[in-house]
Amino acid sequence: MSLQLYDRVALRASFPEHALRAGDVATLVDFVEHPSSGPRGCVLELFNALGESIGVVTVPADAVEPLRADEMLSVRPMAVAG
Protein backbone atom coordinates (compact mmCIF):
# COMPACT_ATOMS: atom_id res chain seq x y z
CA MET A 1 0.00 0.00 0.00
CA SER A 2 1.55 3.27 -1.12
CA LEU A 3 -0.31 6.12 0.52
CA GLN A 4 0.58 9.71 -0.34
CA LEU A 5 -0.05 12.89 1.60
CA TYR A 6 -3.52 14.33 0.95
CA ASP A 7 -4.93 11.04 -0.32
CA ARG A 8 -8.46 10.33 0.79
CA VAL A 9 -8.47 7.09 2.75
CA ALA A 10 -10.99 4.79 4.42
CA LEU A 11 -10.64 3.43 7.92
CA ARG A 12 -10.24 -0.33 8.10
CA ALA A 13 -11.04 -0.37 11.83
CA SER A 14 -13.37 1.47 14.20
CA PHE A 15 -12.06 3.86 16.85
CA PRO A 16 -14.92 4.38 19.33
CA GLU A 17 -12.79 6.72 21.45
CA HIS A 18 -12.90 9.13 18.48
CA ALA A 19 -16.47 8.21 17.38
CA LEU A 20 -15.05 6.76 14.13
CA ARG A 21 -16.25 3.64 12.35
CA ALA A 22 -14.64 1.35 9.81
CA GLY A 23 -15.44 2.77 6.38
CA ASP A 24 -15.31 6.42 7.43
CA VAL A 25 -13.38 8.57 4.96
CA ALA A 26 -10.62 11.01 5.93
CA THR A 27 -7.71 12.88 4.34
CA LEU A 28 -4.16 11.76 5.12
CA VAL A 29 -2.20 14.84 6.23
CA ASP A 30 1.00 13.40 7.76
CA PHE A 31 2.94 10.31 8.76
CA VAL A 32 4.44 10.00 12.24
CA GLU A 33 6.82 7.53 13.80
CA HIS A 34 5.77 5.79 17.00
CA PRO A 35 7.57 7.27 20.04
CA SER A 36 8.68 3.84 21.27
CA SER A 37 9.41 2.01 18.00
CA GLY A 38 5.84 0.80 17.47
CA PRO A 39 3.95 0.94 14.19
CA ARG A 40 4.05 4.07 12.04
CA GLY A 41 1.03 6.35 12.40
CA CYS A 42 -1.13 8.30 9.99
CA VAL A 43 -2.49 11.72 10.91
CA LEU A 44 -5.95 12.09 9.41
CA GLU A 45 -8.13 15.16 9.02
CA LEU A 46 -11.84 14.46 9.29
CA PHE A 47 -14.55 16.38 7.47
CA ASN A 48 -18.33 16.48 7.75
CA ALA A 49 -20.59 15.95 4.73
CA LEU A 50 -20.37 19.66 3.87
CA GLY A 51 -16.58 19.55 3.68
CA GLU A 52 -15.98 21.39 6.96
CA SER A 53 -13.05 20.18 9.03
CA ILE A 54 -14.22 18.56 12.27
CA GLY A 55 -11.03 17.13 13.72
CA VAL A 56 -7.63 15.54 13.42
CA VAL A 57 -6.68 12.09 14.76
CA THR A 58 -3.69 9.79 14.57
CA VAL A 59 -4.24 6.09 13.86
CA PRO A 60 -1.90 3.19 13.02
CA ALA A 61 -0.96 3.08 9.33
CA ASP A 62 -2.41 -0.41 8.98
CA ALA A 63 -5.83 0.97 9.98
CA VAL A 64 -6.25 2.93 6.74
CA GLU A 65 -6.55 1.97 3.10
CA PRO A 66 -6.80 3.92 -0.14
CA LEU A 67 -10.21 4.47 -1.68
CA ARG A 68 -11.08 2.29 -4.66
CA ALA A 69 -13.10 2.99 -7.79
CA ASP A 70 -15.56 0.18 -6.93
CA GLU A 71 -16.59 1.80 -3.63
CA MET A 72 -19.42 4.26 -2.97
CA LEU A 73 -19.41 6.96 -0.30
CA SER A 74 -22.31 7.28 2.13
CA VAL A 75 -23.19 9.47 5.10
CA ARG A 76 -24.11 8.79 8.70
CA PRO A 77 -24.85 11.00 11.70
CA MET A 78 -21.78 11.97 13.67
CA ALA A 79 -21.79 9.93 16.85
CA VAL A 80 -20.64 11.32 20.17
CA ALA A 81 -18.12 9.06 21.91
CA GLY A 82 -19.27 7.95 25.27
ZADOVO-295250 format. One record per residue (C-alpha): x, y, z; residue number from 1. Coordinates in Angstrom, 2 decimals, m for minus. Example, Ala and Ser with C-alpha at 12.3 -4.5 7.8 and 13.67 -1.06 7.14 Angstrom:
<atoms>
       c1       c2       c3    i
    12.30    m4.50     7.80    1
    13.67    m1.06     7.14    2
</atoms>
This chain:
<atoms>
       c1       c2       c3    i
     0.00     0.00     0.00    1
     1.55     3.27    m1.12    2
    m0.31     6.12     0.52    3
     0.58     9.71    m0.34    4
    m0.05    12.89     1.60    5
    m3.52    14.33     0.95    6
    m4.93    11.04    m0.32    7
    m8.46    10.33     0.79    8
    m8.47     7.09     2.75    9
   m10.99     4.79     4.42   10
   m10.64     3.43     7.92   11
   m10.24    m0.33     8.10   12
   m11.04    m0.37    11.83   13
   m13.37     1.47    14.20   14
   m12.06     3.86    16.85   15
   m14.92     4.38    19.33   16
   m12.79     6.72    21.45   17
   m12.90     9.13    18.48   18
   m16.47     8.21    17.38   19
   m15.05     6.76    14.13   20
   m16.25     3.64    12.35   21
   m14.64     1.35     9.81   22
   m15.44     2.77     6.38   23
   m15.31     6.42     7.43   24
   m13.38     8.57     4.96   25
   m10.62    11.01     5.93   26
    m7.71    12.88     4.34   27
    m4.16    11.76     5.12   28
    m2.20    14.84     6.23   29
     1.00    13.40     7.76   30
     2.94    10.31     8.76   31
     4.44    10.00    12.24   32
     6.82     7.53    13.80   33
     5.77     5.79    17.00   34
     7.57     7.27    20.04   35
     8.68     3.84    21.27   36
     9.41     2.01    18.00   37
     5.84     0.80    17.47   38
     3.95     0.94    14.19   39
     4.05     4.07    12.04   40
     1.03     6.35    12.40   41
    m1.13     8.30     9.99   42
    m2.49    11.72    10.91   43
    m5.95    12.09     9.41   44
    m8.13    15.16     9.02   45
   m11.84    14.46     9.29   46
   m14.55    16.38     7.47   47
   m18.33    16.48     7.75   48
   m20.59    15.95     4.73   49
   m20.37    19.66     3.87   50
   m16.58    19.55     3.68   51
   m15.98    21.39     6.96   52
   m13.05    20.18     9.03   53
   m14.22    18.56    12.27   54
   m11.03    17.13    13.72   55
    m7.63    15.54    13.42   56
    m6.68    12.09    14.76   57
    m3.69     9.79    14.57   58
    m4.24     6.09    13.86   59
    m1.90     3.19    13.02   60
    m0.96     3.08     9.33   61
    m2.41    m0.41     8.98   62
    m5.83     0.97     9.98   63
    m6.25     2.93     6.74   64
    m6.55     1.97     3.10   65
    m6.80     3.92    m0.14   66
   m10.21     4.47    m1.68   67
   m11.08     2.29    m4.66   68
   m13.10     2.99    m7.79   69
   m15.56     0.18    m6.93   70
   m16.59     1.80    m3.63   71
   m19.42     4.26    m2.97   72
   m19.41     6.96    m0.30   73
   m22.31     7.28     2.13   74
   m23.19     9.47     5.10   75
   m24.11     8.79     8.70   76
   m24.85    11.00    11.70   77
   m21.78    11.97    13.67   78
   m21.79     9.93    16.85   79
   m20.64    11.32    20.17   80
   m18.12     9.06    21.91   81
   m19.27     7.95    25.27   82
</atoms>
